[in-house]
Amino acid sequence: MKDSQELKPCWSRTTFDGIEQSRGYVTFSLTNGPEYHVSQMADAVIVARYLAAALVLPDIRGSRPGDERNFKDIYDVEKFMKSLDGVVKVVKQLPNEISIRDLAAVKVPNRVTEDHIVENVQPIFKSKGNIRLATYFPTVNMRKTTQKSSVDSVSCLGMFGTLELQPEVSEVVDSMIEQLRTLSRKSDGLFIAVDLRVDVLENKNCHGSGTNVAKSCYNAQEIALFLRKVGFDTDTTIYLTQSKWDNSLSVLKDIFPKTYTKENIMPEEKKGKFLEFEGSELEKVIDFYICSKSDVFVPALSGLFYANVAGKRIALGKPQILVPADIPGTSATVTNYLSPYVAKKNHLAYSCFC
């Protein structure tokens, strides 16, 4: 499949009423990587908009102790604030007179609804005046719903229109993509990105069991066989989201010699900062955006990373997402393994882009 034209947002800024006088503050953190960031941001924007509250620029916290960053370390602050101009008031920090200890902690489910805000958030906000928001994820699917809501446009804006990489991070991603294309000269500069992380594969709950349970992830050998059976040549260039090389990946490299991880293709002068320790937010961001821009994306792992990379790719006009499977025989038609998000056009992104 070739790239299609980049889609245009269906939502229009003219549909947003003016901002009411702000009546307090909503604070939150972006956590666990960019696949969570986009959902956390959408929920925070929806809540702040509904409450007519000011949204405080979030910090960024990784899953490891000490992996804490300012928003500006990863995302473009000015573009973020401009994207919400006239929709939600954004401030860079809480006023000095408001203590973090005074904030009421409120949890909301991913893809928070207006009803949930009215019943569970608004009473606390009215009582306390300021809240600290956290999103939890009862489900990781991003399928669109037929039910229309007054918060749909705000959700689309929050998820797809607010977060852009700051210049240095964007340059690192672009330079790595350029290196992958250079390594792919024999295949017209095309490369595959595979979300395959050994630490997750080693999780004993990784694979489904029983004849009717779909597998939730595939190891290096299974991915190699899948790619060969759907027709990819052994000269194909493959990028893996695995941080550093692991011996268990050798079976993939034996079949596809041009298989690389970040340490192979990142500019040498950037490794100290961007590969400071495995699984950092910076590494996850690099993976997310390379997978979003690759010529083909293969999620060896199911979950939110796959779901939100799919949304980004749909918006960019890059529908080439292949979901692996155990294929009997020696070959199969590649289009049979196109992601249902694309084949059925049932991803939330199709509600946001035209």
Secondary structure as GFF3:
##gff-version 3
##sequence-region A 1 354
A	DSSP	three_ten_helix	13	15	.	.	.	ID=ss1
A	DSSP	beta_strand	25	31	.	.	.	ID=ss2
A	DSSP	alpha_helix	34	51	.	.	.	ID=ss3
A	DSSP	beta_strand	54	56	.	.	.	ID=ss4
A	DSSP	beta_strand	59	61	.	.	.	ID=ss5
A	DSSP	beta_strand	68	69	.	.	.	ID=ss6
A	DSSP	three_ten_helix	71	73	.	.	.	ID=ss7
A	DSSP	alpha_helix	77	83	.	.	.	ID=ss8
A	DSSP	beta_strand	90	91	.	.	.	ID=ss9
A	DSSP	three_ten_helix	100	102	.	.	.	ID=ss10
A	DSSP	beta_strand	104	109	.	.	.	ID=ss11
A	DSSP	alpha_helix	114	116	.	.	.	ID=ss12
A	DSSP	pi_helix	117	121	.	.	.	ID=ss13
A	DSSP	alpha_helix	122	128	.	.	.	ID=ss14
A	DSSP	beta_strand	130	136	.	.	.	ID=ss15
A	DSSP	alpha_helix	152	160	.	.	.	ID=ss16
A	DSSP	alpha_helix	167	183	.	.	.	ID=ss17
A	DSSP	three_ten_helix	185	187	.	.	.	ID=ss18
A	DSSP	beta_strand	191	195	.	.	.	ID=ss19
A	DSSP	alpha_helix	198	201	.	.	.	ID=ss20
A	DSSP	alpha_helix	220	229	.	.	.	ID=ss21
A	DSSP	beta_strand	237	240	.	.	.	ID=ss22
A	DSSP	three_ten_helix	247	249	.	.	.	ID=ss23
A	DSSP	alpha_helix	250	255	.	.	.	ID=ss24
A	DSSP	beta_strand	259	260	.	.	.	ID=ss25
A	DSSP	alpha_helix	262	265	.	.	.	ID=ss26
A	DSSP	three_ten_helix	268	270	.	.	.	ID=ss27
A	DSSP	alpha_helix	271	274	.	.	.	ID=ss28
A	DSSP	alpha_helix	281	293	.	.	.	ID=ss29
A	DSSP	beta_strand	296	299	.	.	.	ID=ss30
A	DSSP	alpha_helix	304	316	.	.	.	ID=ss31
A	DSSP	three_ten_helix	334	337	.	.	.	ID=ss32
A	DSSP	alpha_helix	340	343	.	.	.	ID=ss33
A	DSSP	alpha_helix	349	352	.	.	.	ID=ss34
###
